[in-house]
Amino acid sequence: MVQKYQSPVRVYKHPFELIMAAYERRFPTCPLIPMFVDSDTVSEFKSEDGAVHIIERRCKLDIDAPRLLKKIAGVDYVYFVQKNALSSRERTLHIEAHNETFSNRVIIKEHCCYSVHPDNEDWTCFEQSASLDIKSFFGFESTVEKIAMKQYTSNIKKGKEIIEYYLRQLEEEGITFVPRWTPPALTPSFEAAASCRTQATSTATKAPDAALADALSSEALSNASGPTEPVVGTPDDKLDADYIKRYLGDLTPLQESCLIRLRRWLQETHKGKIPKDEHILRFLRARDFNIDKAREVMCQSLTWRKQHQVDYILDTWNPPQVLQDYYAGGWHHHDKDGRPLYVLRLGQMDTKGLVRALGEEALLRYVLSVNEEGLRRCEENTKVFGRPISAWTCLVDLEGLNMRHLWRPGVKALLRIIEVVEANYPETLGRLLILRAPRVFPVLWTLVSPFIDDNTRRKFLIYAGNDYQGPGGLLDYIDKEIIPDFLSGECMCEVPEGGLVPKSLYRTAEELENEDLKLWTETIYQSASVFKGAPHEILVQIVDASSVITWDFDVCKGDIVFNLYHSKRSPQPPKRDSLAAHSISSPGGDNVQLIDKLWQLGRDYSMVESPLICREGESVQGSHVTRWPGFYILQWRFHSMPACAATNLPRVDDVLASLQVSSHKCKVMYYTEVIGSEDFRGSMTSLESSHSGFSQLSAATTSSSQSHSSSMVSRWRLC
C-alpha cells in the first residue's frame, strides 16, 4: 500500500531571499541531520541573467536500520537524487527528490516548495508532500515501511528547526538582509541586440540539457512529483502549521498529514461547505488516524446530519416546556482545563416520566441540541483561553438514583441516545465525573457500559458517597469557586432540580406514534431500490407551465443514471402483484415503475433532461423549469444498462434472472418538491425552503445548465 504524506503550510516570518541563504547552508552536509552524510553536485545550470538556478545533487544517507537488515540488503548507505529549481524572478524554490538505491524495489518521491506568502511578501511559505511505495524488500516490507516512516517523521520535525538554526547563524554574522534579484542592466551598445535576441533567449537557456529545460517549467515540476501541488496560500486547500498548533493542538507530522489529506479529499469530492477542521480531527482521533475508517464514519455522520437538519437544531428547535421544567441538566462555567462543564443531576430526574410525556424522539433531539451547544462553547473557549479546546467535561450527580431509573423503556432510550451520540459526536467528551454513585449504580453500569466506546470509558471517573470531596476528587478538576451548591460548594447552580413529571402530562402510545416528524425513524427523504432492469420512477403532475421541479438525492449504493421525462398521458398505477404469477417476491417494496414497457420514447413520452450518470456516494441537487403542463417522471435506473434501454425498458421478465445478484442492486435516498413559477426567481438560492431538505453540506462541485434546467452534483463518498 502506498503511504502518502502532506504537510501543513509552514510560515517563516522572513523574506524569501534570506530563507534561501539559510537553506543553502545545509549543503554539502548538515550537522543537525546525522544521517545526512554527504552530497555531491551532479549537474548545475544558471541562466544568463541569474534568475534561474537549477542544481542536481546525489545525497548519501546513513539510514538508522538494524545491522542485520543492512547486511541482507547489502548496503551501508542509501543514495537519493535531489533536484532544486530556484527562480529568483518568481521567488520560488521547487525541490524534487527520489531514491536511487533499491529503486526497483522501493519508490520514494518527495516534493517541497518554498514560496512567498500570498498576504505578506516579506514572509516565506514552505510545504511538502511525499509518497512511499514498497514493491518488495526481501520479505521485510513491513519493517522497511516502519523504518522509513519513522525516519521521515524525524526529519520533518527538524525541518523548521534547521532553517531557524541557520537564520540565527546568519544573524550572528551580521547578515539580516539579502537583496532581491533584479534584471541585469543593459549597456546602450547591447540594447538593440538584446531586443533582437528576445525570442532566442529561452532556447539558449534550454540548450545545455533537455531535462533541465523541462525543470524550468513550474507545471512540469509540480507534475513530476506525483501529487498535484495546490496553490500556496489558498486557505481552502491547506492548513497553516501555526493555525493547527493554535486551534487544533500539538499533532505529530503524520497526524497533520492525515488531517490535511482528509480535508483535501472532502474539498475535491464535495465542493460546497465542508466540516470544520475540529470536526474532521475528532473523527480521525476516534479511529486512531486511520483515514479510510475515519472517512467512512464521518461521511455516514454527515449524511445523517443532512437528513435530519442537525446543523440548524439550535436555531429551529425549542425544547418543550416539560423538558425545561423537569430535565435536570445544564451548562455551568468550565473546568480547570477550560473545557465547558455540563452538569446532569441524573438521580433527581424522572426518566420514566420524561419518556412517557415526551417520547424518545424529543429526548434524543434535546441531547443533540446539548451536544451542538457544547461544540459552540468549545469554539468560544478556544478563543477565550488561547489554546485548543475540543471537548467538554460532564459532571453526573447520581444522588437519588434507584430502581425507578432501571425502567426498561428508559434504559432503552438511554442506550439509543448513547448510540447516536457515539456515532456522531466522537471525541467530544473530555472527562466524565460520576459522583455519589449508589449501590444500584453497578446494575445500570452493567447495562450501559457495553455500548460505550473503550476510549470514552477510559475518561470516566466514578466516586461513591462523599469520596469526591477527598484527595483526587472534584477539586483536582474543578475550581473551588464554581463547585455547585448541591455538592457542598459555594456556587449557585441554575440547573433545574428535576422531580417527578405529573402523570397528567403523560401522552398515550398513539400520540407518541403520530408525532409530526421523528428524528431517527422517519425523515423527509424517501429511499428506493434500483435493480438492473427495474428502475425506480416517481410521478409529478404539473398544471401550470413554468413551474419548477426540484430534486435532492443521495446515491447510497451502486451507480445509477438519472432521467427526467415528460408525457401527456398519465401512466397507469404500478401493479404491486406483477410477480405473483411467478411465485417470486418483488425485488423491492420501495421500487416503483410507471413507464409501460410498450411505450416508445419520442411517441408516448419524451426526454426533457440529458441523462445524468451518478456514482456511488454522490449527492445531487437540481431543478427543471417546466415548459408544458402534463406528467413528469423522475427516473433512477441501473447505470450499466445498454444505451438502447431508454427506448425499450426491460420489465419483469428481464429482472427474473438478476434477482439473486446483489451487485445488480442500487439504493437511492431522495426528496422532491414542486415550486410554483411565482416563487421561483431563476436562482438555486430560491430553492432553499425550510422543508426542502436542501443542505449547505451539498453545494456544487460541477454544474450543467441548459435553458430550462440546472443540476448540481456533489461527489460525496458515503462508504
N, C-alpha and C positions, 0 to 999 in steps of 0.2 A: 504494500500500500504506500502511495506517495505521501510523504509528510510535507506539509507546507507551513511557512511562517510569514506573517505580515506584521511589520512593526507599526506602532503609532507614529505620528509626526513628532519628531524631537526638535525643539526650537532652541537655537543658540542666540543669545542677545548680543551678537557681534556681527560685523559686516562679513559678507561672503569672502572677500579677499583675505581678511585676517584668519578666517577659518581655514582657507586653503593653505596659508602659510603654516598653520599648526598641523594640518593634515600631512603635508609633505615631510614633516619631521619623523613620521612613523617609519620611513624607509632609510636604509635597506633593512634595518632590524628595529624592533621596538622592545625596550626592556620591560614594559608593562605587560607584554604578552609573551611569556616564556616559551610558549610553543612555536612562536614565530621566529625561526632560527635564522633565516637569511632570505634575500631576494635578489635576483639578477634581472637586469633590463634586457628584454628580448628584442624589442624594436621601439623606435621613438620617431615621432613626426611632429613638426611645428610648422604652422602656416607662416607665410612671409610677413604678415602683419602682426604675428604674435597672438592672434585672437584664439587660435585653436592649438591645443597641445594634447597629443594622444600618445600614451606610453603603455607598453605591454610588459608585464613583469612575470617572472617564474618564481613563485614563492615556495620556500622549503619549510614544512611544518613538522614538528615532533609531537604527534598525537599521543595523548595520555591514554594508552591502551595496555591491557595485560601483555606481559612479555611473551606468553605462550601464543597469543593471537598474532603478535608481530612475527613470531618465528614461523607460524603456519603460513602467514601471508607472504613471508619472505622479504619484508621491507622494514627499515627502521624509520624512514621518513616518508611523508606524503607530500606530493607536489601539486600546487594549484597554479592555474594561469589566470592572471588578473589584468584586465584592460581598463584603463582610465581615460575618459574623453572629457577634457576640460575646455569649455567655451567661455573665454573671458568676456566676449561680447554679450552673450546671453546670461552670463553669470550662473552657469550650471556645471556640475561635475557628475557624470554618469560612470558608475563603476560596475563592471561585469566580471564575475569570477566563475570558474568551473574547475573541477578536479581533473588532473592529468593522470594521476595514479589510479589504477583499477577502474578506468573509465568505461570498460566493457562490463563491469560488474556493479558498479555504484555510480549513479548520476547525481551530481550535486551542482545546482545552479544558484547563483546569488546575484541580485541586482540592487544597487544602492544609488541614491541620488541626493546631492546637495543642491539647494536652490535658494533663491531669495524669497523671504517671507512675503506673501501677497499683500499684506497690510502695512508692512514696515520694511523698507528697502535696506535698512541698517541691521536687520536680523537675518538669520540663515536657518532654513529648514533642512532636516535630514530624515530620510525614511529608507527602509529596506524590505525586501522580500526574498524568500529562498525556498527551494524545494529539494527534497531528498528522496531518491528512488533507488532502493537496493534490489537489484535483479537477482544476484546470487553472491554468496561470500563463504564458500567452503562449509556451509551448514551453520554459520554463525550469524545469520542475517539479523535475528532479533538482538543479539549482543551488540553488533556493529551499529544498529539503529539507535540503541540506547546511548552508546558511547558518543556517537555523532551529535545527537540532540543535546546531550549534557555539555559537550564541548562547545557547541554553537551557542547555547544559552549563556554559558560562562563568558564567551566573547562579547555577546550582545550587551551584557551588563557593564562590561568595561568600555564600551564604545564611547559614551559621553565622557567618562572619567579620563580617557586617554586624550581626547581633544582638549578638555579643560586643563589637563596637565601641561600640554604644550603651549596653551594660551598663557598660562602663568609663567612658563619658561620664556616666552617671547616678551612678556611684560617685564620680567626681571632684566632682560637685555635691553630694555628701553623701546621695544617695538610695540606700539599700541595702535598703529595705523598703517595700512598698506593701500596705496592709491589704486584706483580702478584703472582698468585698461582703457586706453584711448587710441584711436586710429593714428598711425604714424603720420607726421606732417610731410607733405609732398613739396619738393622744391619746384620752382617755376619751370625749369627745363624738363622736368618729368611729368608735369601735369597733363600735357597733351597726350603723351604716350600712355599715361595711366588710364585716361578716359578711353583710349582705344583698346586697352587690354582688359576692360571690364568683363567681357564675356569669356575671356581666356583664363581669368584668374582661378575660377573653380576647377577648370580642367588641369591647370598647372599644379594646384594643391593636391589633386587626386592622383597625379601621375605616379608618385613613388610606390604606392601599394594599393591594390584594389580593395583589399579588406579594410585598410584604414580609411579609404574613401567612404565605404559603407558606414563606418563608425561616425562619420561627420553628420549623418542624418539622425536626428533625435528620435525619429519614428523607428528607424532600424534598431537603435539602441534599446528602445522600450520593448520592441517585439522580440528581440533576441533573448531576453531573459526569461521568457515563458509567460509569467503572469502579466496581464496588462497593467501598466503603471497609471494610476489615477493622477489627475492634475493636482499639483501641490497646492495646499492651502484651501481646498474646497471642503468646507466643514461637513457637507452632506456625504462625502466619500470616505472620510477617515477621521480619526480622533487624534487630538493632540496629547502628547505624553504628560504635559503639565496638567491638562484638564483631567486626564484619567486619575492622576495622583490626588488632585484636589477634590474631585466629586465622586470618584469611584473607589478609591483606596489603593493601597500598595498591591500591585499584581505582578506576578512573575512575567518575564518576557513572553513565555508561551501562553500564559493566560491572557495577556494583552492581545496576542495574535489571534486567539480563539474569538475574543470579543469583536475584533475588527473584521475578521473573516465572516463571522455570522452576521454582523451588521451589514457588510457589503453584500452578502447573499440576499438579505432582505431587500436592499436597495435595488439590486439587479432584477429580482423577481417580483418586486412589489413597489412600484414607483410612487406610491402615494405616501400617506402618513405611516411612519414605522414606529415600533415601540421605542420608548426611551431607553437609553443605554443602561440605566439601572435595572430596568425590567429584563432586558436581554441577559445581563450579568447574573441575575437571580436564577434564571433557568440554567445557565452554564454551571453555576456553583452547585445547583441541585443535582446535576448529572456529572459532577467531577470533571467538568470542562470537556466532556465528550461532545463534540459539535453535532454529530448525527443524532444522538439521543436528545440533546437539548433542543435541537431544531424540531424534532418530531413532537415533543410535548408542548413546546411553545406555540407551534402552529395550531395544534389542537385547541390550546387555550385561547388563542386569538380568534379562531373561528367561533368558539363558544361565546366569547365577549361580543363578537359581532352579532351573533344570533339574538342575544338577549339584551343588547344595548347597555352593557355594563359600564361602558365609558361615560354614560350620561346619568348613572343612577343617583349621584349626589345632587344633580340639578333637577331631575324629573320625578323623583320618588320621595314622598313624605311618609315617614313611619306612622302607622295607625296610632290612635290615642292610647290604645291598650298597651302597646309597646312602650310608649313614652312614660306611662304610669307604672308599669309592672316589670319592665325589663331592667334588672339591677346591674347595669354596666355603663361605663362612660370613661372618657379621657380625663387624665389627671396629671398635669405637669409632665416631667420627664425624669428618667433615672440618672445615675451618676455618669453614664456614658453619653448622655444627650439623647438617648432614644425616647420617643414618645411613650408614655406609660398609660396602659389601658387597665382599668380596674373592673373586675367582674365578681360580684357577690353571689356566686352560684348557689351557695347554701340558703340564701334568702329568696331565691327565685322559684316561682311555681311553674316548673316546666310543663307539667300536665295541663295546667290551666291555660298557659300561653298557646300550646299546641291546639287545645280544644277551641280556644277563642279565635285563633288566627289561622291555623293550618301550618304545614311545613313550609309552604311557599313564602309566606310573609316573614317567617323567622329566617329562612335562608337569605331572602333579599335584604333583610336587616343586617345580617352578618356580613354580607358582601359590601354593604354601604360602610360598615365599620372598617373593613379592610381597605376600601378605597380611600376613606378618610385617613387611615394610617399611612398609606403611600404619600398622600398630600402632606401630612405632618412631617414625614421623613425628609421630604424635599425642603420644607421650611427650616427644619432644624439643621440640615446640611449647610444652609446659608448662614444661619444664626451662629453656629459653633465653629464654622470654618473648617470642617472636616467631614468626610463621607459618613452619612448615617443612613443605612439602607433597611433597617429593621426596627421593630418596636419591642417593648417589654410588656408582658401581660402578667398582672397580679390577680390570682384567683383565690378568693376567700371562701373556704368550704364550711365555715361555721353554720350549723343548721342543716347540713346535708343528711338525709335519712332515706329510708326505703321508698318514700314517695318519689324520689328522683330516679329510681330504677324502673319506673313505669315504662313498659316496653315501647309504646309508640314514641315516648320522649327520647328513649335511648336510640331508637331507630332514626329519629330526626337528627339527633346529635351526630350519629355515625355518618349520615348522609351529608351533613354540613361539613364535617371533617374531611370527607372525601372530596367535596367540591373545592374547599379551601386549599387542601394539599395539592390538588391538580393545577390550580390557577394562581396561587399566591405562594410559590416556593421561596424559601429563604427570607421570609418577611418577619418571622418570629425570632427575635434575638435571644430572648430568655423568657421562661415561664416560671413564675414563682407561685407555688401552690401552698397556701397557708392554712393552718388549723384543720388538717385532714382528719376526719373522724374514723371510727372503726369500720364504717361501711364503705369507706373510700376504696380499699383493695378490691372489693367486688366490682365497683364501677370501673376501676382502672383495668381489671382483667378483661372487661367487655370492650373497652375503648382502645387500649394500647396497641392491639394488633393492626389497627387501621391508621396508626400514626407512623410516619416515616422514621427510620432509625436516626437520621441526622437531627430530626426535630426532637425525638425523645431524649437525646443527649443534652438538650437545652433545658430540661425540666429539673427544677429543684423543689423537693417536697418536704414540708415541715409539718410535724404533728404537734397538736396542742400549742403551747407557747414557745416552742423551740425557735421560732423565727426571731424572738427577742434576744437570743443569746449570740455567742461568737459564731461567725459565718452565716448570720441571719440577714434580716432585712436591711440593716444598716450598712452592710457591705455593698449594697446595690442601689439604695435609695437614700437621698439626703434626709436627715432627721427632720428638717423643717417641713417636708412635704408628706411625711407618713400620715395616712388618713386617721381621723379621729376614732373610727371604729376599730382601729388596730392599736389603740393606746397612743396614737400620735397627737400632734397639736394642730394639724391642718384640717380645716373643714372640707369634707369631700362631698361634692354635689351629686354623686352617683345615687340614683333612686334606691330606696331600701327594698324594693320588691314587694313581697307579700302575696297573699292568696288572691287569685283572679276570681271575681264573683261569678258564680255559675250562670247568672242571668246574662253574662256576656258570651257564654258558650254558643258555638254555631253547630248546626246539625251536619251530619256527613254529606247530605245533599247540597247544603250551602257551600261547604268547602269544596265539593266536587265541581260545582258550577262557577267557580271563580273565573273572572274575565280572561286572565292570562296567567298561565303557570310558567314560572321561570325555567323549570327543569323538564317538565313532562310535555309541555306544549310550546309552540313557537309560531311566529307569523310566517315562518318558512315551512314549505312542504317538501317532502322527499319523494323521489320516484326512482324506479329501477329501469334501466335501458338495456335491452338484450339485443344480441345480434339477430336482426330480422324482426325485432319488435320494438320500434321506437316509442317514446312517451310523448303524448300530444295533449295540449290544453287549448280550449276554445275561448276566444274573446269576440263578443259581438259589439260592433261599432255602429251607432246610429248616426252620429254627426261626423262628417268628414273633418279632417284636420285635428281629430283627437290624437292623443299621444299614448301609445302603448309602451310601458316601461318594464324592464325585466332586470332581475338581480339573481344570479345563481352561482353556486359553487360546484365544481366537478370533484366529487369526493372519491370516485374510483373510476379508472379507465379513461379512455379518450372518446370524446363524442363530437358530433357535428350538429351545430345549432342552425335551424332554419326558421323562417317566418313566411307563411303562405297566406294568400287571400282567396276566398271563394264566395261566389254569390249564392251558392247552395248551402243549406245548413247540413252539416254532417249528421248522420244518424247516431243516436246514443250508443256507446260501446256495449257490446254483448259480453256480460260477465261470465256466461257459461259456455263460451265458444269452444272450450276444450273438453267439455263434459263428455261429449260423444266418444272421445279418445281415452276416457278414464285417466286423464292426466291433469294435475292441478295447474292453474295458471302460473306462468313464470314469475309473477309478482303481483300481489294485490294492489300495489301502488303504481301499476303500469297501465296506461290508458291509450288506446289507439282510436283515432277518429277518421282518418282518411281511408276511404274504402279502397280496397286493392284494385277495384275496377276503374277507379278514377284515373284520368290521364292528365299529366301535367301539361298545362297550356290550353286544355279544353275545359276541364272541370275545376281546376284551381291553378293559381299562378304564384310564382316565387317573387316576393317583394323585398327580400333582403338576400344579399350574397351569402352563401353558406360560410359559417364561421367554425373553423376547427378549434376545439378547446381541449387542452391536455389535462391530464390528471393533476389536481391541485390548483387549477386556475380559478380565479374569482372574476366573474364577468358582469358588467353592468351595461345597459344600453337602452335606447329608445327608438321608436319609429313613429313619425308623423304620418297618419293615415291619409291617403288620397281619396279613398272611396269608402262609403259605408259597406256593411256586409259582415262576413265572418272571417276572422283572422285566426290562424292556427300556429301556435308556437310548438316547434318540434325539436326534440333531442333524440338523435339516433346514433347508433354504434359507428365509430369512426371508420373501421376497415371495410364498410360496405362498398361494393363496386359503384363506379360512377353512374351506371345505368339504374341503380336502385331508386334514384329520385323519381323516375318515371314508372317504375314497376315495383312498388313497395311489397316485399315478401310479408306473408302473414302467418297464420297458424301452422300450415303445413311445412313452411320453411324453418319454423322455430323448433319443431319437434326434435330434430337431430342435434340441436345445440343446447338443449335444456340442461344437460348434465355437465356442460363445460363452464367452469367457474370463470375462466378468462374471458368469456363472452358476455359478462355482466358488468354494466357500468352503473354508477349511482350519482344522482344529482340532487341538490337541495336548492329550491328555487322560490322566488317571490315575484309576483306580477302585480301591476297596478295600471289602471287607465286614468289619465288626466284629461279633463276637458280642455278644448282648444283655448277657452278664455283664461285658463290658469297656466297655460304654457307660454313662456316668453322666449323660446328659442335658445335656452341655455340649460346645460346639465344641472346647474345650481338650482334651477327652479324645480328639479325633481326631488329635492330633499324635503320630504314632508315628515311629520312626526311619527307616522306609522308606516313609512315606505320600506323601512329596513335598510336604506342606503347607509353605508358606514364610511367614516373617514379612513378606516383601515384599508379600504379598497379604492384608491384613486387610480388614475390612468397610468398604464405603462405604455400601451400602444393605443392608437385610435384610428378608426376609419370613418370618414364622414362622406355621406352622399347628400344629395339634395334634400332627402326626406328622412334621413336616419343618422344615428350616431351610436357607436358602441365603444365600450372600454373593456380591456382585458387586463387583469392584474394576475401575473403568474405567481401563484401562491401555493407552495407545496404543503399539503395537508398531512402527509406521511404515507 
